[in-house]
Amino acid sequence: MDADVPSAIGDALERVLADRLTRAGVLDAEFAGELAERVARFTREGGKRTRSQFVWWSMRACGGGDEPTTAAALRIGAALELLQTCALVHDDVMDGSALRRGRPALHADVRDSCSGAAPAARAARFGEAVAVLAGDLALVWADDIVADTALDPWTATAVREVWSDMRTEMVAGQFLDLRGQLTGSRSPAQALRAAHLKSALYSVERPLALGAAVAGADGRTMRALCSAGRCVGMAFQLRDDLEDVFGDPRHTGKSCGGDIREGKPTYLAALAVARAEAAADRPAREVLEGALGNADLSRDGLDEVREVLVRTGARAAVEAKIERLSAQGMRHFDGALLDAEAAARLRRLLTAQAASRAVDDPPGRARSASAAPACDASEGGR
């Protein structure tokens, strides 16, 4: 299975989805066809299975390899894919995002499928309501899979503690994100806290902890992996924020500038505001104030925001922070006592997670020379 982990995870996911769809069909054919099948299809069409790969390679790096341990890791990886479905489907409803992975978001797809049978407003409301239920169903299935996974009592307790923490952290982070949009918060520290809870923990640290728990890792190894995941997870989220503004939608699968138009309290935006204020750069402040939360922001307006993010040094500072976090994460990782071959695979996966992806690189920009302690509380630590 080491040779093709995504396929192994996909096979495990197919098995659990087939079981859940069968159960849904017994309950009601329409429920199964219109709701449960949408959840299954959305999950099957997922991305690179990165979170579930973190579970697998963490388990392997911590010495796991027997059949019960690998089977448990695959099932928990499948559960993570369903948890991701819940998070994305609900996020698209809350953000009003029309696209996901280059296709209509689930609520938009439902809306379009019934638009001829109902007035537009009712169809839109129905789509959002179905999407809420779809996310709920994905979460229920994910929890069921974890609860039904065959583990010894000690390991089961360790896994369920991590799983429980992760779900609550996601909700807390999403709440802070929404609250920041409502209040117009532009605090860099608060932006980092929301990103840490909403995405960074869930994207890397908790999947690593789940894999380590399945393998029965000792405390020192668990702490080293969690510290590495915390830094890399925050680097990943900061990179994602950059991609939202500077990325190519053909590669990201998302509308460009969505965070700006929604007024999301990202660290990138908060830092730009803080730097513009510190420099008494009134034109920059006016561009940001007029753009953040402006749902009707034009392409030209977004270009102005990009220019301000570069001119204030916010983009360069975020990229420098990403590099520091990544380096610190690798130092934590190298301090863990791991199986050498599996650790090498996991290290490459961690490095790729924070690496530059589909982001345009404007010529002539200068990097920030400012230094800061890597991965302290302001870098996404707890």
Sequence and secondary structure as in RCSB ss.txt:
>XXXX:A:sequence
MDADVPSAIGDALERVLADRLTRAGVLDAEFAGELAERVARFTREGGKRTRSQFVWWSMRACGGGDEPTTAAALR
IGAALELLQTCALVHDDVMDGSALRRGRPALHADVRDSCSGAAPAARAARFGEAVAVLAGDLALVWADDIVADTA
LDPWTATAVREVWSDMRTEMVAGQFLDLRGQLTGSRSPAQALRAAHLKSALYSVERPLALGAAVAGADGRTMRAL
CSAGRCVGMAFQLRDDLEDVFGDPRHTGKSCGGDIREGKPTYLAALAVARAEAAADRPAREVLEGALGNADLSRD
GLDEVREVLVRTGARAAVEAKIERLSAQGMRHFDGALLDAEAAARLRRLLTAQAASRAVDDPPGRARSASAAPAC
DASEGGR
>XXXX:A:secstr
 GGGHHHHHHHHHHHHHHHHHHHHHHH HHIIIIIIHHHHHHHHT    HHHHHHHHHHHHTT  SHHHHHHHHH
HHHHHHHHHHHHHHHHHHHHT  EETTEE HHHHHHHHTTTTS HHHHHHHHHHHHHHHHHHHHHHHHHHHHHS 
  HHHHHHHHHHHHHHHHHHHHHHHHHHHHHHHT   HHHHHHHHIIIIIIIIIIHHHHHHHHHHT  HHHHHHH
HHHHHHHHHHHHHHHHHHHHHB HHHH S TTHHHHHT   HHHHHHHHHHHHTT HHHHHHHHHHTT TT  HH
HHHHHHHHHHHTTHHHHHHHHHHHHHHHHHHHHHTS   HHHHHHHHHHHHHHHS  SB   TT         TT
SGGGT  
